[in-house]
Amino acid sequence: MIELDAIDRKAASELEGYLVRKDLVRTFSRQFPVPTYVVEFLLGRYCASIDQDEIDEGLEIVQRQLKSRTVKAGEEELFKARARENGEVKIIDLITARLDARTDSYVASLPSLRLTDVRICSKLVNEHERMLTGGFYAEVSLAYDATIAQESNGRPFGVDSLREIQLSKREVLDVLANARKNFTTEEWKDLLFRSIGIEPVDLTDRQKNALLLRMVPFVERNYNLVELGPRGTGKSHLFQQISPYAHLISGGKATVARMFVHMGTGQRGLVCQYDVICFDEVSGISFDQKDGVNIMKGYMESGEFSRGKESIRADGSIVLVGNFDVDVEHQQRIGHLFGPMPQEMRDDTAFMDRIHAYLPGWDIPKINKDILTGHFGLVSDFLSECWTQLRNQSRVSALQNRVFLGGALSGRDTNAVNKTVSGLLKLLYPDSESVVSEEDLEWAVRIAMEARRRVKEQQKRIGSAEFRNTHFSYVMGADGVEKFVSTPELQSDNSIGGDPLEPGQVWVISPGGGDENPGLYRIEVNEGPGTGVKILNKPVPPAFRESMGFAEQNLYARSIQLVGDKDPRHHEFTVQLRAFDASKSGAKLGVGSIIALCTALLKKSVRGGLIIAGEINLGGSIEPIHNPVSIAEIAVEKGATALLMPVACRRQLFDLSDDMATKIDIQFYSDARDALLKAMVE
């Protein structure tokens, strides 16, 4: 057994009776033909303890029950014979039911016994309506009546009683909420990961965030999630094994009657019966009717669908998971990230707009024995019951007057971000009265905005003008700094992306000179209490020190024009110069330096995709550049979309080729203030 750590001990004292050791679950789930949550239901009943003697005793009972009640392949006739000899037999199986109109009665199916015509009373069916859609696992008492067996078309097997394998207690959420108060946020996240069988110790933050995003559809109503990524990352495991409230549809035809409503019987479909409906291997999914995708689009938008005369509301979340056959970079070169979707969804921007989050499946590690936990986690049926109750709540109010979303977000974008944030906060704070910390709120906002922006970027790739602005941003806190959220797969730190950088950061080009060629740099300035400018590079390139000195003196001399009522002499600026070419001197970067200092002080970002060129002297004059055509060509080569240059370069740029001139927006400035205003995000 793994040695108990602090989280195990804390969980054992706060959640006694609701924990199970996850390595025990794996032992049984490989032995018997039932999902993980069925095994955990029994382990939770008999082994929810940290006392090894009690665990051993409980394991024997669980082993005995699973052995005597689960039907392995080839044992069907043995169990039927037992039912005949003893009058009844107890089994654990997936039970479904249907109405037999010929006899005006319900009949049940028990797949492990290959029985499709088992008698079942209407009272049981009405109490457990889910057996009419996808069915559920239950402990079933199966009776055998020899008299009926002798009748023609008789149905000798009948369900006497059944017990759903899931918790029926309603106060479980209070138990979870009270326990949460004794954990830090990081400890609570780790307990959630262990509860789904994953050991979080070696996971990166991005891997953890992706796994938590995967849980959101369980706690948020009408939540639409897409996850595409490599094989073997456990995409379908969570939706098939952890919760009886989730239903997995494997690749193939999805019928409108089964998904939404059966027109003949009026029977409600999966979206009404389950919290989460997951389409596995989504590339192979197709509907039996032409309007199937349109009905689903309408449902994903409003949570309603119309069949016949009535409009029906449901709150089942839709999850679409599938595999990439190629890596992400290649997929983006040849098309877009919705490429593996079915043809009728792949290039439909209206369908994509209904997706609240695109989970980056490539961020989730492949599942192997090293990543599986042997520590204690919450029993799956307890966890899934808490999750289903959390669906009745919302955490959107946590955003109000604390987070202000940027102008690039449309109404649907805002709704998507709100739903994702609400879901993530419910996972972290099961108590609706809890005060959400600023740090956790910002964490949720950044994940939500990135996941929604990934959808928007694919819409932009397909070419719709209405999705052109994807620069998602938000403002939080008293300082009112606008922060931008990017999708990492679209950019690297070494290239100029289309997103605005953090305040105080600018891309600049040095014109070179002497023995040095022109080169690309990024200046990064942080502002804090103190005085003066401190350059962190060791050693400091002399040419860059000179340019930064000119910038500093001009900032002090013209502070009213540049930064208004802020006094730069009462702030300390720490500066770092990053070089991205062979040139390292950082020569003649004065205008970029003064813009970096000003934006750090003003807490404003410069425009995305912008490069700045030019030097300022001590008197505030802008110096001429000897090679503006070369600088413009380098800017295009580095991926810039805009270039800011001294107005004196205008005539020389007539020599720039037509091809280059169409690839970049060149703007001119006359002085430092003009350059600053043209550089900043409007």
C-alpha positions in Angstrom: 0.0 0.0 0.0 1.2 3.6 -0.7 2.1 5.6 2.4 -0.6 8.0 3.4 0.2 11.7 2.7 -1.3 14.9 4.1 -4.2 14.9 1.6 -5.1 11.3 2.4 -5.1 12.0 6.1 -7.1 15.2 5.7 -9.6 13.5 3.4 -10.0 10.5 5.9 -10.9 12.8 8.7 -13.3 15.0 6.7 -14.9 12.5 4.4 -15.0 9.3 6.3 -17.2 6.7 4.5 -16.9 8.5 1.1 -13.4 7.5 0.2 -11.9 4.5 -1.6 -8.3 3.6 -2.4 -8.0 3.8 -6.1 -5.5 1.0 -6.6 -8.1 -1.4 -5.2 -10.6 -0.2 -7.8 -8.2 -1.1 -10.6 -7.7 -4.6 -9.2 -11.4 -5.4 -9.5 -12.2 -3.5 -12.7 -9.8 -5.6 -14.6 -11.3 -8.8 -13.2 -15.0 -8.2 -13.7 -17.1 -6.9 -16.7 -18.5 -3.8 -15.1 -17.7 -0.1 -15.1 -15.4 1.5 -12.5 -18.3 3.3 -10.7 -20.0 -0.1 -10.1 -16.9 -1.5 -8.4 -16.5 1.7 -6.4 -20.1 1.6 -5.3 -19.3 -1.8 -3.6 -15.9 -0.7 -2.3 -17.5 2.5 -0.9 -20.0 0.3 0.9 -17.6 -2.1 2.4 -14.0 -0.6 2.3 -14.4 3.1 3.0 -11.8 3.1 5.7 -8.1 3.7 6.2 -7.9 0.7 8.7 -6.1 -2.1 6.7 -8.0 -4.9 8.6 -11.3 -3.3 7.8 -10.2 -2.9 4.2 -9.2 -6.6 3.9 -12.4 -7.7 5.4 -14.4 -5.5 3.0 -12.4 -6.7 0.0 -13.4 -10.3 0.7 -17.1 -9.3 0.7 -16.7 -7.2 -2.5 -14.7 -10.0 -4.2 -17.5 -12.5 -3.2 -20.3 -10.3 -4.4 -18.7 -9.5 -7.8 -17.8 -13.1 -8.3 -21.2 -14.4 -7.6 -23.2 -11.6 -9.2 -21.4 -10.6 -12.4 -21.8 -12.8 -15.5 -18.6 -13.4 -17.4 -18.7 -14.5 -21.1 -19.7 -18.2 -21.3 -21.5 -18.2 -17.9 -24.9 -17.1 -19.1 -26.5 -20.6 -19.0 -25.1 -21.2 -15.5 -26.9 -18.2 -14.1 -30.1 -19.1 -15.8 -29.9 -22.6 -14.4 -29.4 -21.2 -10.9 -32.5 -19.0 -11.4 -34.5 -22.1 -12.3 -33.2 -24.3 -9.5 -33.4 -21.6 -6.7 -36.4 -19.6 -8.0 -34.3 -16.5 -8.3 -30.7 -15.3 -8.8 -29.1 -11.9 -8.0 -27.0 -10.3 -10.7 -25.2 -7.0 -11.4 -26.0 -5.9 -15.0 -26.9 -3.1 -17.3 -30.7 -3.1 -17.4 -32.8 -1.5 -20.2 -36.5 -1.7 -20.9 -38.9 -1.2 -23.8 -42.7 -1.2 -24.3 -44.0 -4.3 -26.1 -47.1 -2.9 -27.8 -48.2 -6.4 -28.8 -48.8 -7.5 -25.2 -49.2 -3.9 -23.8 -46.4 -4.6 -21.3 -42.8 -3.6 -20.6 -40.0 -6.0 -21.2 -36.4 -5.7 -19.9 -33.1 -6.7 -21.4 -30.1 -8.0 -19.4 -27.2 -8.2 -21.9 -24.9 -10.3 -19.8 -27.5 -13.1 -19.8 -28.4 -12.4 -23.4 -32.1 -12.0 -22.3 -34.2 -9.5 -24.2 -37.7 -10.4 -23.0 -37.7 -10.3 -19.2 -40.9 -9.4 -17.5 -40.9 -6.2 -15.5 -43.8 -4.3 -13.9 -44.7 -0.8 -15.0 -44.2 0.5 -11.5 -40.5 -0.3 -11.6 -40.1 1.2 -15.1 -41.9 4.4 -14.0 -39.7 4.7 -11.0 -36.5 4.3 -13.1 -37.3 5.9 -16.4 -33.7 5.9 -17.6 -34.0 2.2 -18.4 -36.1 3.3 -21.3 -33.2 5.2 -22.9 -29.7 4.1 -22.3 -30.3 2.0 -19.2 -28.2 1.8 -16.0 -26.3 -0.6 -13.9 -28.3 -2.2 -11.0 -28.3 -5.1 -8.6 -31.2 -7.1 -10.0 -33.2 -9.9 -8.4 -34.1 -12.1 -11.4 -36.9 -14.6 -10.7 -37.8 -17.7 -12.8 -41.4 -19.0 -13.0 -41.6 -22.6 -14.4 -45.4 -22.3 -14.9 -45.0 -19.4 -17.3 -42.2 -21.2 -19.1 -44.6 -23.9 -20.2 -47.0 -21.4 -21.9 -46.5 -20.6 -25.6 -44.5 -17.4 -26.0 -44.2 -17.3 -22.2 -41.6 -15.2 -20.5 -40.4 -17.2 -17.5 -37.8 -14.7 -16.4 -39.0 -11.6 -14.4 -37.4 -8.7 -12.5 -38.6 -9.0 -8.9 -36.7 -5.9 -7.6 -33.7 -3.8 -8.5 -31.4 -1.3 -6.8 -29.7 1.4 -8.9 -26.0 1.5 -8.4 -25.7 5.2 -7.4 -26.2 7.2 -4.3 -29.7 8.4 -3.4 -28.7 10.6 -0.4 -29.6 14.2 -1.0 -27.3 15.8 1.6 -24.1 14.7 0.0 -23.3 18.2 -1.3 -23.3 19.6 2.2 -20.8 16.9 3.2 -18.5 17.9 0.3 -18.9 21.6 0.9 -18.0 21.3 4.6 -15.0 19.1 3.8 -13.7 21.6 1.2 -13.2 24.3 3.9 -10.3 22.4 5.3 -8.3 22.0 2.1 -6.2 24.6 0.2 -7.2 25.1 -3.5 -4.2 23.0 -4.7 -5.0 20.2 -2.2 -8.6 20.2 -3.4 -7.6 20.0 -7.0 -5.3 17.1 -6.2 -8.1 15.2 -4.4 -10.4 15.7 -7.5 -7.6 14.2 -9.7 -7.2 11.3 -7.4 -11.0 10.8 -7.4 -10.9 10.1 -11.2 -7.9 7.8 -10.7 -5.0 10.2 -11.7 -2.0 11.0 -9.5 -1.3 14.7 -9.9 2.3 14.9 -8.5 4.1 15.0 -11.8 1.5 16.9 -13.8 2.2 20.4 -15.2 -0.2 23.2 -14.6 -1.5 23.0 -18.2 -2.2 19.3 -17.8 -4.1 19.9 -14.6 -6.1 22.7 -16.1 -7.1 20.5 -19.1 -8.2 17.7 -16.8 -10.3 20.1 -14.7 -11.9 21.5 -17.8 -12.9 18.0 -18.8 -15.0 17.8 -15.6 -17.0 21.0 -16.3 -19.8 19.4 -18.3 -20.7 17.3 -15.2 -21.4 20.4 -13.1 -22.7 22.9 -15.7 -26.1 22.6 -17.5 -26.3 22.7 -21.3 -22.5 23.0 -21.6 -21.0 22.2 -25.0 -17.4 20.9 -25.1 -15.1 19.6 -27.8 -12.0 17.7 -27.1 -9.7 16.6 -29.9 -6.3 15.2 -29.4 -4.0 12.2 -29.4 -5.2 8.6 -28.7 -4.7 7.1 -25.2 -5.4 10.2 -23.1 -8.5 8.7 -21.4 -11.0 10.9 -23.3 -13.9 8.5 -23.0 -12.9 7.0 -19.6 -14.3 9.9 -17.6 -17.7 9.8 -19.4 -18.0 6.0 -19.4 -16.6 4.9 -16.1 -16.9 7.6 -13.5 -20.6 8.7 -13.4 -23.9 6.9 -13.9 -25.3 10.3 -15.0 -23.1 10.3 -18.2 -23.8 8.4 -21.3 -21.3 7.5 -24.0 -22.3 7.1 -27.7 -19.6 5.4 -29.6 -19.0 6.3 -33.3 -21.8 5.4 -35.6 -25.3 6.6 -36.3 -27.1 8.7 -33.7 -30.9 8.7 -34.0 -33.0 11.8 -33.5 -35.5 9.6 -31.6 -32.9 8.3 -29.2 -31.1 11.7 -28.7 -34.2 14.0 -28.3 -37.7 12.4 -28.4 -39.4 9.4 -30.0 -42.3 10.8 -32.1 -44.3 7.6 -31.8 -44.2 7.1 -28.1 -43.3 10.6 -26.9 -40.5 9.1 -24.9 -37.9 11.7 -24.0 -34.3 11.0 -25.3 -30.8 11.0 -23.8 -30.5 14.8 -23.4 -33.5 14.7 -21.0 -32.3 11.6 -19.1 -28.6 12.2 -18.6 -26.4 15.1 -17.3 -23.7 14.5 -20.0 -24.0 12.9 -23.4 -20.6 12.2 -24.9 -20.1 11.4 -28.6 -16.9 9.2 -28.7 -14.9 8.9 -32.0 -16.9 11.9 -33.2 -15.5 11.8 -36.8 -17.7 8.7 -37.4 -20.9 10.1 -36.0 -23.8 10.8 -38.3 -27.6 11.3 -37.7 -30.3 9.1 -39.2 -32.2 12.2 -40.4 -31.0 15.1 -42.5 -32.2 17.6 -39.9 -30.4 15.8 -37.1 -27.5 18.2 -37.0 -29.8 21.2 -37.2 -31.9 19.9 -34.2 -28.7 19.5 -32.3 -27.5 23.0 -33.2 -30.8 24.4 -32.0 -30.5 22.4 -28.8 -26.9 23.4 -28.1 -27.9 27.1 -28.5 -31.0 27.2 -26.3 -31.3 23.9 -24.4 -34.7 23.4 -26.3 -35.8 21.4 -29.3 -39.1 21.2 -31.1 -40.6 17.9 -32.4 -44.1 18.0 -33.5 -46.2 20.7 -31.7 -44.3 21.0 -28.4 -41.0 22.6 -27.5 -39.1 20.5 -25.0 -36.4 21.8 -22.6 -33.5 19.7 -21.4 -30.2 20.4 -19.6 -27.9 17.5 -20.8 -24.4 18.8 -21.7 -23.0 17.7 -25.1 -19.4 16.6 -25.3 -17.7 15.7 -28.6 -14.4 13.8 -28.4 -12.2 12.5 -31.1 -8.6 11.8 -32.2 -6.1 13.8 -34.2 -4.2 11.7 -36.8 -1.5 14.3 -37.0 0.2 16.8 -34.6 -1.4 20.2 -33.8 1.1 22.3 -35.7 0.6 20.2 -38.9 -3.2 20.3 -38.4 -3.1 24.1 -38.3 -0.8 24.2 -41.4 -3.2 22.0 -43.5 -6.5 23.3 -42.2 -8.0 24.0 -38.8 -8.5 22.3 -35.4 -12.0 21.1 -36.1 -10.7 19.1 -39.1 -11.5 15.7 -37.5 -15.2 16.5 -37.0 -17.9 15.0 -39.2 -18.3 16.7 -42.6 -21.6 18.4 -41.7 -20.0 20.0 -38.7 -16.4 20.5 -39.8 -16.7 23.9 -41.6 -19.9 25.1 -40.1 -19.1 28.3 -38.2 -22.6 28.5 -36.8 -22.1 25.0 -35.3 -18.7 26.0 -33.9 -20.2 29.2 -32.3 -22.3 27.0 -30.0 -19.2 25.3 -28.6 -18.4 26.8 -25.2 -14.9 25.4 -24.9 -12.3 23.6 -27.1 -10.3 21.5 -24.7 -6.7 21.0 -26.0 -6.5 17.2 -25.9 -2.8 17.5 -26.7 -2.1 19.0 -23.3 -3.4 15.8 -21.5 -0.7 13.1 -20.8 -1.2 9.6 -22.1 -2.7 7.3 -19.5 -0.1 4.7 -18.2 0.5 2.9 -14.9 2.9 5.7 -13.7 0.1 8.3 -13.9 -2.5 6.2 -12.1 -2.9 6.9 -8.3 -2.9 4.5 -5.4 -4.0 7.1 -2.9 -7.5 7.7 -1.5 -10.1 9.5 -3.7 -13.8 10.2 -3.4 -16.1 7.3 -4.3 -17.3 7.8 -7.8 -21.0 7.6 -7.0 -20.6 10.1 -4.2 -18.7 12.5 -6.5 -21.1 12.1 -9.4 -24.1 12.7 -7.1 -22.4 15.9 -5.8 -21.7 17.0 -9.4 -25.3 16.4 -10.5 -26.5 18.6 -7.6 -24.1 21.4 -8.4 -25.8 21.7 -11.8 -28.7 23.5 -10.1 -26.3 26.3 -9.0 -24.4 29.0 -10.8 -21.2 30.9 -10.0 -21.5 33.6 -12.6 -22.2 36.2 -9.8 -18.5 35.7 -8.8 -17.6 37.6 -12.0 -19.8 40.6 -11.4 -18.0 43.9 -10.7 -14.8 41.9 -10.4 -14.0 40.9 -14.0 -14.6 43.0 -17.1 -14.3 41.3 -20.4 -12.7 43.0 -23.4 -14.5 44.4 -26.4 -13.4 41.5 -28.7 -15.9 39.1 -27.0 -19.3 38.8 -28.6 -22.4 37.9 -26.7 -21.9 34.2 -27.4 -18.2 34.5 -26.3 -19.2 36.1 -23.1 -21.8 33.4 -22.4 -19.3 30.7 -23.1 -16.7 32.2 -20.8 -19.3 32.7 -18.1 -20.4 29.1 -18.2 -16.8 27.7 -18.2 -15.8 30.0 -15.2 -19.0 29.0 -13.4 -18.2 25.3 -13.9 -14.6 25.6 -12.8 -15.5 27.5 -9.7 -18.2 24.9 -8.8 -15.5 22.2 -8.9 -13.2 24.3 -6.7 -15.9 25.7 -4.4 -18.8 23.3 -3.9 -20.2 25.7 -1.3 -22.2 28.4 -3.0 -21.5 30.8 0.0 -17.7 30.5 -0.3 -15.8 33.7 -1.2 -13.8 33.0 -4.4 -10.2 34.4 -4.1 -8.9 36.8 -6.8 -6.2 34.3 -7.7 -8.7 31.5 -8.3 -11.1 33.7 -10.2 -8.4 34.9 -12.6 -7.2 31.3 -13.0 -10.7 30.3 -14.1 -11.1 33.3 -16.4 -7.9 32.6 -18.2 -8.8 28.9 -18.8 -12.3 29.9 -20.0 -11.1 32.6 -22.4 -8.4 30.4 -23.9 -10.8 27.5 -24.5 -13.3 29.8 -26.2 -10.7 31.7 -28.1 -9.5 28.4 -29.6 -13.0 28.0 -31.1 -12.9 31.6 -32.5 -9.5 31.2 -34.0 -10.8 28.2 -36.1 -13.8 30.2 -37.3 -11.3 32.9 -38.4 -9.3 30.4 -40.3 -12.3 29.3 -42.2 -12.5 32.8 -43.4 -15.5 34.5 -41.9 -14.9 38.3 -41.5 -17.2 38.5 -38.5 -14.7 36.4 -36.5 -11.7 38.5 -37.4 -11.1 40.1 -34.0 -9.8 37.3 -31.7 -7.8 39.4 -29.2 -9.6 38.3 -26.0 -8.8 40.4 -23.0 -10.1 41.1 -19.5 -9.6 43.7 -16.8 -9.3 42.7 -13.1 -8.3 44.4 -9.9 -7.9 48.0 -8.7 -5.0 48.8 -11.1 -7.3 48.2 -14.1 -4.6 46.5 -16.3 -6.0 45.0 -19.5 -4.6 41.5 -19.9 -4.7 39.5 -23.1 -5.2 35.7 -23.3 -3.7 33.8 -26.2 -3.8 30.1 -27.3 -0.3 28.7 -27.0 -0.5 26.5 -30.1 -0.8 29.7 -32.3 2.5 31.3 -31.2 5.9 30.8 -29.6 7.8 33.2 -27.4 10.3 33.7 -30.2 7.9 34.9 -32.8 5.7 38.0 -33.1 2.1 37.0 -32.6 -1.0 39.0 -33.3 -1.7 39.4 -29.6 -0.8 42.5 -27.6 2.1 41.8 -25.2 2.0 42.6 -21.5 2.3 46.3 -20.5 6.0 47.3 -20.7 6.9 44.8 -23.5 7.7 45.9 -27.1 9.2 44.3 -30.2 12.0 46.5 -31.7 14.4 46.3 -34.6 17.9 47.6 -34.4 19.2 49.0 -37.7 22.6 47.6 -37.0 25.7 49.5 -38.3 29.4 49.0 -38.4 30.1 45.2 -38.2 26.6 44.3 -37.0 23.5 43.4 -39.1 20.0 44.6 -38.2 18.4 42.4 -35.5 15.1 41.7 -33.7 14.8 42.3 -29.9 12.1 42.4 -27.3 12.4 45.0 -24.5 10.7 43.9 -21.3 10.2 46.6 -18.5 8.6 46.1 -15.1 7.7 49.0 -12.9 7.7 49.1 -9.1 8.4 51.4 -6.1 11.8 53.1 -6.0 13.7 55.3 -8.5 15.8 55.0 -11.6 16.2 52.5 -14.4 18.0 49.2 -13.7 19.1 47.0 -16.7 19.2 43.3 -15.7 21.3 42.0 -18.6 24.8 40.9 -17.5 26.9 42.4 -19.0 24.8 45.4 -20.2 25.5 46.0 -23.9 27.0 49.5 -24.0 24.9 50.6 -27.1 21.7 49.5 -25.4 22.7 51.3 -22.2 23.1 54.5 -24.2 19.7 54.2 -25.9 18.0 53.4 -22.6 19.7 56.5 -21.0 18.3 58.7 -23.8 14.9 57.2 -23.3 15.0 57.7 -19.5 16.1 61.4 -19.7 13.3 62.1 -22.3 10.7 60.4 -20.1 11.7 62.7 -17.1 11.9 65.8 -19.3 8.6 65.2 -21.1 6.6 63.2 -18.5 3.5 65.5 -18.7 3.2 64.9 -22.5 3.9 61.2 -22.3 2.4 59.9 -19.0 0.2 62.7 -17.7 0.2 63.2 -13.9 2.3 60.1 -13.2 5.8 61.1 -11.9 8.3 58.6 -13.4 11.0 59.8 -10.9 9.1 58.0 -8.1 9.2 54.6 -9.8 11.9 52.1 -10.4 12.0 50.4 -13.9 13.7 47.0 -14.3 14.7 46.3 -17.9 15.6 43.2 -19.8 16.7 43.1 -23.4 16.1 39.8 -25.2 17.9 39.2 -28.6 16.5 36.9 -31.2 19.2 37.2 -33.9 23.0 37.1 -34.1 23.2 40.8 -33.3 23.4 41.5 -29.5 24.4 45.2 -29.1 20.8 46.6 -28.9 22.0 49.7 -30.7 19.6 52.6 -31.5 16.5 51.3 -29.7 15.6 54.6 -28.0 12.1 55.0 -29.3 11.1 51.4 -28.4 12.7 51.9 -25.0 10.7 55.1 -24.2 7.5 53.4 -25.3 8.3 50.3 -23.1 8.9 52.6 -20.1 5.7 54.6 -20.7 3.4 51.5 -21.2 4.9 49.9 -18.0 3.9 53.0 -16.1 0.5 53.5 -17.8 -0.3 49.7 -17.5 -1.2 49.7 -21.2 -0.2 47.2 -23.9 1.2 48.0 -27.3 -0.8 46.7 -30.3 -0.3 43.1 -31.3 2.0 42.3 -34.2 3.8 45.7 -34.0 7.5 46.3 -34.4 9.1 49.7 -33.5 12.2 51.2 -35.1 14.0 54.4 -34.3 16.4 56.3 -32.0 15.8 59.4 -29.9 18.6 61.8 -28.8 19.0 63.7 -25.6 17.2 66.7 -27.0 14.1 64.7 -28.0 14.8 64.7 -31.7 14.2 61.5 -33.8 17.3 60.3 -35.6 17.2 59.2 -39.2 17.5 55.5 -40.1 19.9 54.6 -42.9 18.3 51.3 -44.0 14.5 51.4 -43.7 13.9 49.0 -46.6 15.9 46.3 -44.9 14.1 46.9 -41.6 10.7 46.6 -43.3 11.8 43.3 -45.0 13.0 41.9 -41.7 9.7 42.9 -40.0 7.7 41.0 -42.6 10.1 38.0 -42.3 9.6 37.9 -38.5 5.8 37.8 -38.8 4.9 41.4 -37.9 1.7 43.0 -39.2 2.6 46.6 -38.4 5.8 48.7 -38.3 6.3 52.1 -36.7 9.1 54.2 -38.2 10.3 57.8 -38.2 8.6 60.0 -40.8 11.9 60.8 -42.3 12.0 57.2 -43.7 9.0 57.8 -45.9 10.8 58.7 -49.1 13.4 55.9 -48.9 10.6 53.4 -48.5 9.6 54.0 -52.2 12.2 51.3 -52.9 10.2 48.7 -50.9 8.8 46.0 -53.3 5.1 45.9 -54.0 4.9 42.4 -52.5 6.5 43.5 -49.2 4.4 46.7 -49.0 1.2 44.7 -49.1 2.3 42.4 -46.3 2.8 45.1 -43.6 1.1 48.3 -42.4 3.9 50.9 -42.1 3.0 53.9 -39.9 5.2 57.0 -39.3 5.8 59.1 -36.2 7.2 62.6 -35.8 8.2 62.5 -32.1 8.1 60.3 -29.0 4.5 61.2 -28.0 3.2 60.6 -31.5 5.0 57.2 -31.5 3.5 56.3 -28.1 -0.1 57.1 -29.1 0.2 55.1 -32.4 1.8 52.1 -30.6 -0.7 51.6 -27.8 -3.9 49.5 -28.0 -6.8 51.9 -28.6 
